[in-house]
Amino acid sequence: MEFSDLVQLLHQTWSGAMRFDPTTYDPSDMDDAKRFISVLIVFIAGASILIGQCFALFLVSASPVGFLLGLLFNGISLAIRLGVWITASVMVASLFFDTVLAPWNFIAVIFIATSPLVFGFLAVLPSIGNVILYVLYGWTTLNMMYGMFYAAKVPFLSGALCALSGWIVMSLFERLFFSKSRAANSGGFLFASRKLSRYSSEQIADYVKQRIMNR
């Protein structure tokens, strides 16, 4: 596939997700090119979210290289977390509902559903940035539900139970392997992109005070 064809497929997939086109999420229509596009979409979404929260990287005095590494990490991190979530959900479905599914196709559906988060960089806007980000998260949630329960024809009750179970597994996985990581608490870009960006304004103020006092 040529680069121009790849860009065209990216635009077609992204715009289809934004307007709730059911053919965009159809697992039977997933080929290698569309799966690659889904990974590209979720990577861009993750990087865009961190740009919207770039104050976190500035607060830890990230270098230009650290800033770029933060964007790279956040994009990959979002893809891994969503991939673990869906894989765990599919495993629960196969164990308790005797349903054999192709996890990669459903991972692609969820990846594509993150299309609204490509605008995550708008969170950097003063006053209204957080409101915009909440709207984008809500839009993404609707996309995920639409993609799985309508376009992919996953039964709602069993699908919701599997999704909840998968989310619990993902949360435990993240807590075990990230929260105990020395790098996660080192104050570098990894800390900023995965922890500091979740802080409330009061926590950020306390963090800034501690940084100033330690200098």
C-alpha positions in Angstrom: 0.0 0.0 0.0 1.4 3.4 -1.0 1.7 6.3 1.5 -1.1 8.3 -0.1 -3.5 5.2 0.1 -2.5 4.9 3.8 -3.3 8.5 4.5 -6.6 8.2 2.7 -7.5 5.1 4.7 -6.6 6.9 7.9 -8.8 9.8 7.1 -11.7 7.5 6.0 -11.5 5.4 9.1 -11.1 8.4 11.5 -13.9 10.4 9.9 -16.1 7.2 9.8 -15.6 6.7 13.5 -16.4 10.4 14.3 -19.7 10.1 12.5 -20.7 6.7 13.9 -20.4 4.8 10.5 -21.1 1.1 11.4 -19.0 -0.2 8.5 -16.0 1.4 10.2 -16.3 -0.9 13.2 -17.3 -4.1 11.4 -14.9 -6.8 12.5 -15.4 -8.8 9.4 -14.1 -5.9 7.4 -10.8 -5.7 9.4 -7.7 -6.4 7.4 -4.0 -5.7 8.1 -4.1 -2.2 6.7 -7.1 -1.2 8.9 -5.6 -2.8 12.0 -2.5 -0.8 11.4 -4.6 2.4 11.0 -6.4 1.6 14.3 -3.0 1.4 16.1 -2.0 4.7 14.5 -5.2 6.4 15.6 -4.8 5.3 19.2 -1.2 6.3 19.2 -2.0 9.8 18.0 -4.9 10.0 20.5 -2.5 9.1 23.4 0.1 11.7 22.3 -2.6 14.3 21.8 -3.9 13.8 25.3 -0.5 14.4 26.7 -0.1 17.6 24.6 -3.3 18.8 26.2 -1.8 18.1 29.6 1.7 19.3 28.7 1.8 21.4 31.9 2.7 18.1 33.6 5.9 17.7 31.5 6.7 21.4 32.0 6.3 21.0 35.8 9.0 18.3 35.9 11.3 20.4 33.7 11.3 17.9 30.9 13.9 18.4 28.2 12.9 18.5 24.5 13.9 14.9 24.2 12.0 14.1 27.4 8.9 15.8 26.1 9.1 13.8 22.8 9.6 10.6 24.8 6.6 11.5 27.0 4.4 11.8 23.9 5.8 8.5 22.5 5.2 6.8 25.9 1.7 8.1 26.3 0.7 6.9 22.8 2.1 3.5 23.4 0.8 3.3 26.9 -2.8 4.0 25.8 -2.6 1.3 23.1 -1.2 -1.2 25.6 -3.8 -0.5 28.3 -6.7 -0.7 25.9 -5.2 -3.9 24.3 -4.8 -5.6 27.7 -8.4 -4.5 28.6 -9.9 -6.1 25.4 -7.7 -9.2 25.5 -8.8 -9.8 29.1 -12.4 -9.2 28.1 -12.2 -11.7 25.3 -10.6 -14.3 27.6 -13.5 -13.8 30.1 -16.0 -14.3 27.2 -14.3 -17.5 26.1 -14.2 -18.9 29.7 -17.7 -18.0 31.0 -19.8 -17.6 27.8 -18.1 -20.3 25.7 -17.6 -17.7 23.0 -14.5 -17.8 20.8 -13.6 -14.4 19.5 -10.6 -12.9 17.6 -9.2 -10.5 20.1 -7.2 -8.4 17.6 -10.4 -7.5 15.6 -12.0 -6.2 18.8 -8.9 -4.4 19.8 -9.0 -2.6 16.5 -12.6 -1.7 17.1 -11.7 -0.1 20.5 -8.6 1.6 19.0 -10.7 3.2 16.3 -13.2 4.3 18.9 -10.6 6.6 20.4 -10.8 8.9 17.3 -12.3 11.8 19.2 -9.3 11.9 21.5 -7.2 13.0 18.5 -8.4 16.4 19.6 -7.1 15.9 23.1 -4.6 18.6 22.6 -7.5 21.1 23.0 -7.3 20.4 26.8 -4.4 22.9 26.9 -6.9 25.8 26.4 -7.4 27.8 29.5 -10.7 27.5 31.4 -12.5 25.4 28.9 -9.8 22.8 28.2 -10.9 20.3 30.9 -14.5 20.6 29.8 -13.5 19.8 26.2 -11.5 16.8 27.4 -14.5 15.5 29.3 -16.6 15.9 26.2 -14.1 14.0 24.2 -13.9 11.2 26.7 -17.7 11.0 26.7 -17.7 10.9 22.9 -15.1 8.1 22.9 -17.2 6.1 25.4 -20.2 6.4 23.1 -18.0 5.3 20.2 -16.8 2.3 22.1 -20.3 1.2 23.0 -21.6 1.8 19.5 -18.7 0.0 17.9 -19.0 -3.1 20.2 -22.7 -3.4 20.8 -24.1 -2.2 17.5 -21.6 -2.5 14.7 -19.7 -5.6 16.0 -23.0 -7.2 17.2 -21.7 -8.1 20.7 -24.6 -9.0 23.1 -25.0 -6.1 25.5 -25.2 -7.8 28.9 -22.5 -10.4 28.3 -20.4 -7.8 26.6 -20.7 -5.3 29.4 -19.9 -8.0 32.0 -16.8 -9.0 30.0 -15.7 -5.4 29.6 -16.0 -4.8 33.3 -14.0 -7.9 34.1 -11.4 -6.9 31.6 -11.2 -3.4 33.1 -10.6 -5.0 36.6 -7.8 -7.2 35.2 -6.3 -4.2 33.4 -6.4 -2.1 36.6 -4.7 -4.8 38.6 -2.1 -5.3 35.9 -1.3 -1.6 35.9 -1.2 -1.4 39.6 1.2 -4.3 39.9 3.6 -3.4 37.1 3.5 0.4 37.1 2.8 1.8 40.5 5.7 -0.1 42.0 8.0 0.9 39.2 10.9 3.1 40.4 10.7 5.1 37.1 7.1 5.8 37.8 8.0 7.7 40.9 11.3 9.3 39.7 9.9 12.7 38.8 10.7 12.3 35.1 8.5 12.2 32.0 7.1 8.8 32.9 6.0 10.1 36.2 4.5 13.2 34.5 2.6 11.4 31.8 1.2 8.7 33.9 0.7 10.2 37.4 1.1 14.0 37.5 -1.4 14.4 34.6 -4.0 12.9 36.9 -3.5 15.2 39.8 -6.0 17.7 40.9 -5.2 21.4 40.9 -4.5 21.3 44.7 -2.2 18.3 44.3 -0.3 20.1 41.5 0.0 23.2 43.6 1.5 21.1 46.5 3.8 19.4 44.1 5.1 22.8 42.7 5.7 24.0 46.3 7.7 20.9 47.0 9.7 21.3 43.9 10.5 24.9 44.7 11.5 24.1 48.3 13.8 21.3 47.1 15.7 23.6 44.8 
